[in-house]
Amino acid sequence: MPGAAPGLPAPEARVNGGHLTASFGQVFTLLWFGERATVPAEISAFAQTHAGSVQLCAIVPPGNTTPDGTLADADGQAYQRYGAQAGTLYVIRPDGYVLARWRAPRPEQVRTSSPPSCNPPLPEPAMQAEELDFAYTRLCEAMAGVGQDKAPLLLAMVCLG
């Protein structure tokens, strides 16, 4: 795919009389290229859900009308420098580098390549396998030590913490 590849700086381009990179901020930017300002619902919803760490920027070709918040590619530079066509999506990091890009993004691609702040961390397992083996061995030894008549009481105490 021609254009700015992941890991490279996001190219500069003139938009609406200004500069495209001026619209990048302190958060990740979803840079949507479309014939109209309409962004797919899944991408728009993702940006809204993660508004604290993601912003959405839509760019339309030169000569198109731009509703508020939509950027017009003043000279065709953005489409050319990003190798974009309608439906292309870029994810720009806050430092201005390209994180990911797609010609026809699927929602799961955007989610899996999104910044860690957009994906809650998976919970750590309470114990690792070795720790579980050790605890089980100690429990078995304790149950043998108290005898069969007090084993249920010991288990209840362990379960209740």
C-alpha positions as CSV (number, residue, x, y, z in Angstrom):
1,M,0.0,0.0,0.0
2,P,1.5,3.3,-1.0
3,G,1.7,6.2,1.5
4,A,2.9,6.6,5.0
5,A,3.7,3.2,6.6
6,P,3.4,2.3,10.2
7,G,6.4,3.6,12.2
8,L,7.0,6.6,9.9
9,P,6.0,10.2,10.6
10,A,2.5,11.2,9.5
11,P,3.0,13.4,6.4
12,E,2.0,17.0,6.4
13,A,-0.7,18.3,4.0
14,R,-2.7,21.5,3.5
15,V,-6.3,21.2,4.7
16,N,-9.0,23.9,5.0
17,G,-6.2,26.6,4.7
18,G,-4.2,25.0,7.6
19,H,-2.0,22.0,8.2
20,L,-3.2,18.5,8.8
21,T,-0.8,17.7,11.5
22,A,-2.1,20.7,13.5
23,S,-5.3,18.7,14.0
24,F,-3.4,15.9,15.7
25,G,-3.4,16.3,19.5
26,Q,-2.4,14.7,22.7
27,V,-4.4,11.6,21.9
28,F,-4.5,9.0,19.2
29,T,-6.1,10.2,16.0
30,L,-8.3,8.1,13.7
31,L,-7.8,9.7,10.3
32,W,-10.7,8.7,8.0
33,F,-10.5,9.4,4.3
34,G,-14.0,9.4,2.6
35,E,-15.9,10.9,-0.3
36,R,-18.2,12.4,2.3
37,A,-17.8,13.3,5.9
38,T,-19.8,10.2,6.9
39,V,-17.6,7.8,8.9
40,P,-18.7,4.2,9.4
41,A,-20.8,3.8,12.5
42,E,-18.4,1.3,14.1
43,I,-15.4,3.6,13.8
44,S,-17.3,6.6,15.0
45,A,-18.7,4.6,18.0
46,F,-15.1,3.4,18.9
47,A,-13.9,7.0,18.9
48,Q,-16.8,8.2,21.0
49,T,-16.4,5.3,23.5
50,H,-12.7,6.2,23.9
51,A,-13.0,10.0,23.6
52,G,-10.4,10.5,26.4
53,S,-7.7,8.8,24.3
54,V,-8.9,8.9,20.7
55,Q,-10.1,11.6,18.4
56,L,-11.7,11.2,15.0
57,C,-10.7,13.3,12.0
58,A,-12.5,13.0,8.6
59,I,-10.9,14.2,5.4
60,V,-12.8,14.7,2.1
61,P,-11.3,15.3,-1.3
62,P,-10.7,18.8,-2.6
63,G,-13.9,20.7,-3.6
64,N,-16.2,18.8,-1.3
65,T,-18.4,20.6,1.2
66,T,-17.2,20.1,4.8
67,P,-19.5,20.2,7.7
68,D,-18.0,21.3,11.0
69,G,-15.1,19.2,12.2
70,T,-14.4,17.7,8.7
71,L,-11.2,18.6,6.9
72,A,-11.0,19.3,3.1
73,D,-7.9,18.1,1.4
74,A,-7.0,21.6,-0.1
75,D,-4.7,20.5,-2.9
76,G,-5.1,16.7,-2.9
77,Q,-1.9,16.4,-0.8
78,A,-3.4,14.4,2.0
79,Y,-4.8,11.8,-0.3
80,Q,-1.6,11.6,-2.3
81,R,0.9,11.6,0.6
82,Y,-1.1,9.1,2.6
83,G,-1.8,6.9,-0.5
84,A,-5.5,7.1,0.5
85,Q,-8.7,6.4,-1.3
86,A,-12.2,6.6,0.0
87,G,-12.5,4.2,3.0
88,T,-8.8,4.4,4.1
89,L,-8.2,4.7,7.8
90,Y,-5.0,5.7,9.6
91,V,-4.3,5.6,13.3
92,I,-1.8,8.4,14.2
93,R,0.0,8.3,17.6
94,P,0.1,11.4,19.7
95,D,3.8,11.9,18.7
96,G,2.7,12.2,15.1
97,Y,3.8,8.8,13.9
98,V,1.6,6.3,12.0
99,L,0.5,3.4,14.2
100,A,-1.6,1.5,11.6
101,R,-3.4,1.9,8.3
102,W,-6.1,0.1,6.3
103,R,-7.8,0.5,2.9
104,A,-11.0,-1.1,4.2
105,P,-10.8,-1.4,8.0
106,R,-12.7,-4.0,9.9
107,P,-13.8,-2.9,13.4
108,E,-11.8,-5.8,15.1
109,Q,-8.6,-4.5,13.3
110,V,-9.0,-1.1,14.8
111,R,-9.7,-2.5,18.2
112,T,-6.7,-4.9,18.2
113,S,-4.3,-2.2,17.0
114,S,-5.7,0.5,19.2
115,P,-3.6,2.0,22.0
116,P,-3.5,0.2,25.3
117,S,-5.6,2.9,27.0
118,C,-8.5,1.8,24.7
119,N,-8.3,-1.8,25.8
120,P,-8.7,-2.7,29.5
121,P,-5.9,-4.9,30.7
122,L,-6.7,-8.5,31.2
123,P,-6.9,-9.5,34.8
124,E,-3.8,-11.3,36.1
125,P,-4.5,-14.8,37.2
126,A,-4.8,-15.1,41.0
127,M,-2.0,-17.7,41.1
128,Q,0.5,-19.1,38.6
129,A,0.5,-22.9,38.0
130,E,3.5,-23.5,40.4
131,E,1.8,-21.5,43.1
132,L,-1.4,-23.5,42.7
133,D,0.5,-26.8,42.9
134,F,2.3,-25.6,46.1
135,A,-1.0,-24.4,47.7
136,Y,-2.8,-27.7,46.8
137,T,0.1,-29.8,48.3
138,R,0.0,-27.7,51.5
139,L,-3.8,-28.0,51.8
140,C,-3.6,-31.8,51.4
141,E,-0.9,-32.0,54.1
142,A,-3.0,-29.8,56.4
143,M,-6.1,-31.9,55.8
144,A,-4.2,-35.1,56.6
145,G,-2.8,-33.5,59.8
146,V,-6.3,-32.6,61.2
147,G,-8.0,-35.9,60.4
148,Q,-11.1,-36.7,58.5
149,D,-13.5,-35.4,61.2
150,K,-12.1,-31.8,61.1
151,A,-11.2,-31.7,57.4
152,P,-14.6,-30.1,56.4
153,L,-14.0,-27.3,59.0
154,L,-10.5,-26.7,57.6
155,L,-11.8,-26.4,54.1
156,A,-14.5,-24.0,55.2
157,M,-11.9,-21.8,57.0
158,V,-9.7,-21.8,53.8
159,C,-12.7,-20.9,51.6
160,L,-13.8,-18.1,53.9
161,G,-10.3,-16.7,53.9
